[in-house]
């Protein structure tokens, strides 16, 4: 049996797809947006986001912190 014969795991959604999904959630759910703004770290934010079905790493959240909401304001302090 070769490696190509082994079952392949389903591909995880890309970071870009997850961030797009997160932006849509922020636009459609004001309570979620307020809760995300109230988080104090990217780890806390990633846990909150995961509870809502979007799986994105704290690192990806940090890299895109100024683009998650309109106006480009950073979500977490640097």
DSSP file (Angstrom, degrees, kcal/mol; ACC not computed):
  #  RESIDUE AA STRUCTURE BP1 BP2  ACC     N-H-->O    O-->H-N    N-H-->O    O-->H-N    TCO  KAPPA ALPHA  PHI   PSI    X-CA   Y-CA   Z-CA
    1    1 A X              0   0    0      0, 0.0     2,-0.2     0, 0.0     5,-0.0   0.000 360.0 360.0 360.0 134.0    0.0    0.0    0.0
    2    2 A X    >>  -     0   0    0      1,-0.1     3,-1.5     4,-0.0     4,-0.6  -0.575 360.0-102.3-103.1 169.2    1.3    3.4   -0.9
    3    3 A X  G >4 S+     0   0    0      1,-0.3     3,-0.9    -2,-0.2    -1,-0.1   0.825 121.3  59.9 -59.6 -31.7    0.6    6.8    0.6
    4    4 A X  G 34 S+     0   0    0      1,-0.2    -1,-0.3     4,-0.0     4,-0.1   0.694  98.3  59.5 -72.3 -16.5   -1.7    7.6   -2.2
    5    5 A X  G <4 S+     0   0    0     -3,-1.5    -1,-0.2     2,-0.1    -2,-0.2   0.659  86.2  95.8 -82.3 -16.6   -3.9    4.6   -1.3
    6    6 A X  S << S-     0   0    0     -3,-0.9     2,-0.1    -4,-0.6    -3,-0.0  -0.441  90.7 -97.3 -74.4 146.7   -4.5    5.9    2.2
    7    7 A X        -     0   0    0     -2,-0.1     2,-0.4     1,-0.1    -1,-0.1  -0.404  38.4-134.3 -62.4 137.5   -7.7    7.9    2.8
    8    8 A X        -     0   0    0     -4,-0.1     3,-0.1    -2,-0.1    -1,-0.1  -0.797  17.7-119.4 -95.9 133.4   -7.1   11.6    2.6
    9    9 A X        -     0   0    0     -2,-0.4     3,-0.1     1,-0.1     2,-0.1  -0.343  40.1 -91.5 -66.5 151.8   -8.7   13.8    5.3
   10   10 A X        -     0   0    0      1,-0.1     2,-0.2    -2,-0.0    -1,-0.1  -0.392  50.0-104.5 -60.4 139.4  -11.1   16.4    4.1
   11   11 A X        -     0   0    0     -3,-0.1     2,-0.1     1,-0.1    -1,-0.1  -0.469  33.4-122.2 -68.4 134.1   -9.3   19.7    3.4
   12   12 A X        -     0   0    0     -2,-0.2     3,-0.1     1,-0.1    -1,-0.1  -0.471  38.6 -91.2 -72.4 148.7   -9.8   22.3    6.1
   13   13 A X        -     0   0    0     -2,-0.1    -1,-0.1     1,-0.1     0, 0.0  -0.296  50.3-104.7 -58.8 145.6  -11.3   25.5    4.9
   14   14 A X     >  -     0   0    0      1,-0.1     4,-2.5    -3,-0.1     5,-0.2  -0.261  22.7-114.2 -69.1 159.9   -8.6   28.0    4.0
   15   15 A X  H  > S+     0   0    0      1,-0.2     4,-2.7     2,-0.2     5,-0.2   0.893 118.3  53.9 -60.3 -39.9   -7.8   30.9    6.2
   16   16 A X  H  > S+     0   0    0      2,-0.2     4,-2.1     1,-0.2    -1,-0.2   0.904 109.1  47.8 -63.3 -40.6   -9.1   33.3    3.6
   17   17 A X  H  > S+     0   0    0      2,-0.2     4,-2.4     1,-0.2    -1,-0.2   0.912 112.6  48.9 -66.2 -41.7  -12.5   31.4    3.4
   18   18 A X  H  X S+     0   0    0     -4,-2.5     4,-2.4     1,-0.2    -2,-0.2   0.904 111.2  49.6 -65.0 -40.8  -12.8   31.4    7.2
   19   19 A X  H  X S+     0   0    0     -4,-2.7     4,-2.4     2,-0.2    -1,-0.2   0.881 110.3  50.7 -66.2 -36.9  -12.0   35.2    7.4
   20   20 A X  H  X S+     0   0    0     -4,-2.1     4,-2.1     2,-0.2    -2,-0.2   0.927 110.7  49.0 -63.7 -44.0  -14.6   35.9    4.7
   21   21 A X  H  X S+     0   0    0     -4,-2.4     4,-2.1     1,-0.2    -2,-0.2   0.900 110.7  51.3 -61.4 -40.8  -17.1   33.8    6.7
   22   22 A X  H  X S+     0   0    0     -4,-2.4     4,-2.5     2,-0.2    -2,-0.2   0.912 107.8  51.5 -63.0 -43.8  -16.1   35.8    9.8
   23   23 A X  H  X S+     0   0    0     -4,-2.4     4,-1.9     1,-0.2    -1,-0.2   0.895 109.7  50.2 -61.4 -39.7  -16.6   39.1    8.1
   24   24 A X  H  X S+     0   0    0     -4,-2.1     4,-2.0     1,-0.2    -1,-0.2   0.904 110.5  49.9 -64.5 -40.8  -20.1   38.0    7.0
   25   25 A X  H  X S+     0   0    0     -4,-2.1     4,-1.9     1,-0.2     8,-0.2   0.897 108.4  52.7 -63.9 -40.9  -21.0   37.0   10.5
   26   26 A X  H  < S+     0   0    0     -4,-2.5     7,-0.2     1,-0.2    -1,-0.2   0.888 111.9  46.2 -61.6 -39.2  -19.8   40.4   11.8
   27   27 A X  H  < S+     0   0    0     -4,-1.9    -1,-0.2     1,-0.2    -2,-0.2   0.858 118.5  40.6 -70.7 -35.7  -22.0   42.2    9.3
   28   28 A X  H  < S+     0   0    0     -4,-2.0     2,-0.5     1,-0.2    -2,-0.2   0.645 114.3  49.3 -92.2 -15.2  -25.1   40.0   10.0
   29   29 A X     X  -     0   0    0     -4,-1.9     4,-2.3    -5,-0.2     3,-0.3  -0.803  54.6-179.2-131.2  91.7  -24.9   39.7   13.8
   30   30 A X  H  > S+     0   0    0     -2,-0.5     4,-2.3     1,-0.2     5,-0.2   0.837  86.1  55.4 -59.6 -33.9  -24.4   42.9   15.8
   31   31 A X  H  > S+     0   0    0      2,-0.2     4,-2.2     1,-0.2    -1,-0.2   0.904 109.0  47.4 -66.1 -40.2  -24.3   41.1   19.1
   32   32 A X  H  > S+     0   0    0     -3,-0.3     4,-2.7     2,-0.2    -2,-0.2   0.922 110.2  52.8 -64.7 -43.6  -21.5   38.8   17.9
   33   33 A X  H  X S+     0   0    0     -4,-2.3     4,-2.3    -7,-0.2    -2,-0.2   0.908 110.2  48.0 -58.9 -42.6  -19.6   41.9   16.6
   34   34 A X  H  X S+     0   0    0     -4,-2.3     4,-1.4     2,-0.2    -1,-0.2   0.910 111.6  50.1 -64.8 -41.4  -19.9   43.6   20.0
   35   35 A X  H  X S+     0   0    0     -4,-2.2     4,-0.5     1,-0.2    -2,-0.2   0.895 110.7  49.6 -64.2 -39.6  -18.7   40.4   21.8
   36   36 A X  H >< S+     0   0    0     -4,-2.7     3,-1.2     1,-0.2    -2,-0.2   0.915 109.0  51.8 -66.0 -41.9  -15.7   40.1   19.4
   37   37 A X  H 3< S+     0   0    0     -4,-2.3    -1,-0.2     1,-0.2    -2,-0.2   0.805 105.6  57.6 -63.0 -27.7  -14.8   43.7   20.0
   38   38 A X  H 3< S+     0   0    0     -4,-1.4    -1,-0.2    -5,-0.2    -2,-0.2   0.605  82.6 105.4 -80.5 -11.4  -14.9   43.0   23.8
   39   39 A X    <<  -     0   0    0     -3,-1.2     3,-0.1    -4,-0.5    -3,-0.0  -0.365  59.0-154.4 -68.4 151.9  -12.3   40.3   23.6
   40   40 A X        +     0   0    0      1,-0.1     2,-0.3    36,-0.1    -1,-0.1   0.454  69.7  28.7-108.7  -2.5   -8.9   41.2   24.9
   41   41 A X  S  > S-     0   0    0      1,-0.1     4,-2.2    35,-0.1     5,-0.1  -0.982  74.5-116.3-151.7 161.4   -6.7   38.8   23.0
   42   42 A X  H  > S+     0   0    0     -2,-0.3     4,-2.7     2,-0.2     5,-0.2   0.829 115.7  56.6 -69.5 -30.5   -6.6   36.9   19.7
   43   43 A X  H  > S+     0   0    0      2,-0.2     4,-1.9     1,-0.2    -1,-0.2   0.937 109.3  45.5 -64.6 -44.9   -6.8   33.6   21.6
   44   44 A X  H  > S+     0   0    0      1,-0.2     4,-2.2     2,-0.2    -2,-0.2   0.904 113.8  50.3 -62.2 -41.6  -10.0   34.7   23.3
   45   45 A X  H  X S+     0   0    0     -4,-2.2     4,-2.9     1,-0.2    -2,-0.2   0.908 107.6  52.7 -63.9 -42.8  -11.4   35.9   19.9
   46   46 A X  H  X S+     0   0    0     -4,-2.7     4,-2.3     1,-0.2    10,-0.2   0.883 109.4  49.8 -62.2 -38.2  -10.5   32.6   18.2
   47   47 A X  H  X S+     0   0    0     -4,-1.9     4,-1.8     2,-0.2    -1,-0.2   0.927 112.4  47.1 -65.0 -44.1  -12.4   30.7   20.9
   48   48 A X  H  X S+     0   0    0     -4,-2.2     4,-0.9     1,-0.2    -2,-0.2   0.922 112.9  49.0 -62.1 -45.0  -15.4   33.0   20.5
   49   49 A X  H ><>S+     0   0    0     -4,-2.9     5,-2.0     1,-0.2     3,-0.7   0.899 108.7  53.5 -62.6 -41.5  -15.3   32.7   16.7
   50   50 A X  H ><5S+     0   0    0     -4,-2.3     3,-2.1     1,-0.3    -1,-0.2   0.865 101.1  59.5 -63.1 -36.8  -15.1   28.9   16.9
   51   51 A X  H 3<5S+     0   0    0     -4,-1.8    -1,-0.3     1,-0.3    -2,-0.2   0.812 104.5  52.4 -60.0 -28.5  -18.2   28.7   19.1
   52   52 A X  T <<5S-     0   0    0     -4,-0.9    -1,-0.3    -3,-0.7    -2,-0.2   0.225 127.6-100.2 -93.8  13.6  -20.0   30.4   16.1
   53   53 A X  T < 5S+     0   0    0     -3,-2.1     2,-0.5     1,-0.2    -3,-0.2   0.565  86.6 118.4  86.2   9.0  -18.7   27.8   13.7
   54   54 A X      < -     0   0    0     -5,-2.0     2,-0.7    -6,-0.1    -1,-0.2  -0.945  47.2-158.8-111.5 123.6  -15.8   29.7   12.1
   55   55 A X        +     0   0    0     -2,-0.5     2,-0.3    -3,-0.1   -37,-0.1  -0.873  28.8 145.5-110.1 107.9  -12.4   28.1   12.6
   56   56 A X        -     0   0    0     -2,-0.7    -6,-0.1   -10,-0.2    -7,-0.1  -0.990  45.8-111.6-139.8 143.8   -9.5   30.5   12.2
   57   57 A X     >  -     0   0    0     -2,-0.3     4,-2.1     1,-0.1     5,-0.2  -0.360  23.7-119.0 -75.2 154.4   -6.2   30.7   14.1
   58   58 A X  H  > S+     0   0    0      1,-0.2     4,-2.4     2,-0.2     5,-0.2   0.864 116.2  57.4 -56.9 -35.1   -5.3   33.5   16.5
   59   59 A X  H  > S+     0   0    0      2,-0.2     4,-2.5     1,-0.2    -1,-0.2   0.911 105.7  47.8 -64.5 -41.9   -2.4   34.3   14.1
   60   60 A X  H  > S+     0   0    0      1,-0.2     4,-1.6     2,-0.2    -1,-0.2   0.892 111.0  51.8 -66.2 -38.5   -4.7   34.8   11.2
   61   61 A X  H  < S+     0   0    0     -4,-2.1    -2,-0.2     1,-0.2    -1,-0.2   0.920 110.7  48.7 -61.5 -42.3   -7.0   37.0   13.3
   62   62 A X  H >< S+     0   0    0     -4,-2.4     3,-1.3     1,-0.2     4,-0.2   0.923 109.5  51.3 -64.2 -44.7   -3.9   39.1   14.3
   63   63 A X  H 3< S+     0   0    0     -4,-2.5     3,-0.2     1,-0.3    -1,-0.2   0.822 119.9  36.0 -62.3 -30.3   -2.7   39.5   10.8
   64   64 A X  T >X S+     0   0    0     -4,-1.6     3,-1.9    -5,-0.2     4,-0.7   0.125  79.1 119.3-110.2  20.0   -6.1   40.7    9.6
   65   65 A X  T <4 S+     0   0    0     -3,-1.3    10,-0.6     1,-0.3     3,-0.3   0.774  76.7  49.5 -60.8 -27.9   -7.1   42.6   12.7
   66   66 A X  T 34 S+     0   0    0     -3,-0.2    -1,-0.3    -4,-0.2     8,-0.1   0.450 112.5  47.0 -90.2   0.1   -7.4   45.9   10.8
   67   67 A X  T <4 S+     0   0    0     -3,-1.9    -2,-0.2     5,-0.1    -1,-0.2   0.390  83.2  89.2-120.3   1.8   -9.6   44.5    8.1
   68   68 A X  S  < S+     0   0    0     -4,-0.7     2,-0.3    -3,-0.3    -2,-0.1   0.857  94.3  33.1 -71.6 -33.7  -12.2   42.5   10.0
   69   69 A X  S >  S-     0   0    0      4,-0.3     3,-1.7    -4,-0.3     4,-0.2  -0.865  98.6 -89.6-121.7 156.6  -14.6   45.4   10.3
   70   70 A X  T 3  S+     0   0    0     -2,-0.3     3,-0.4     1,-0.2    -2,-0.1  -0.300 111.1  41.4 -61.5 147.6  -15.4   48.3    8.1
   71   71 A X  T 3  S-     0   0    0      1,-0.2    -1,-0.2    -4,-0.1    -4,-0.1   0.198 108.2-109.0  96.3 -15.0  -13.2   51.4    8.7
   72   72 A X    <   +     0   0    0     -3,-1.7     2,-0.3     1,-0.2    -1,-0.2   0.729  60.9 161.0  67.6  22.0  -10.1   49.2    9.2
   73   73 A X        -     0   0    0     -3,-0.4    -4,-0.3    -4,-0.2    -1,-0.2  -0.611  46.1-108.5 -78.0 133.6   -9.8   49.8   12.9
   74   74 A X        -     0   0    0     -2,-0.3    -8,-0.2     1,-0.1    -1,-0.1  -0.311  19.1-150.9 -58.8 141.0   -7.7   47.2   14.7
   75   75 A X  S    S+     0   0    0    -10,-0.6     2,-0.4     1,-0.2    -1,-0.1   0.852  80.5  33.0 -82.0 -37.0   -9.7   44.9   16.8
   76   76 A X  S    S-     0   0    0    -14,-0.1    -1,-0.2   -36,-0.0   -36,-0.1  -0.914  91.4-105.4-121.3 147.4   -7.0   44.2   19.4
   77   77 A X              0   0    0     -2,-0.4    -2,-0.0     1,-0.1    -1,-0.0  -0.390 360.0 360.0 -66.8 146.4   -4.3   46.6   20.6
   78   78 A X              0   0    0     -2,-0.1    -1,-0.1    -4,-0.0   -16,-0.0   0.431 360.0 360.0 -88.7 360.0   -0.8   45.9   19.3
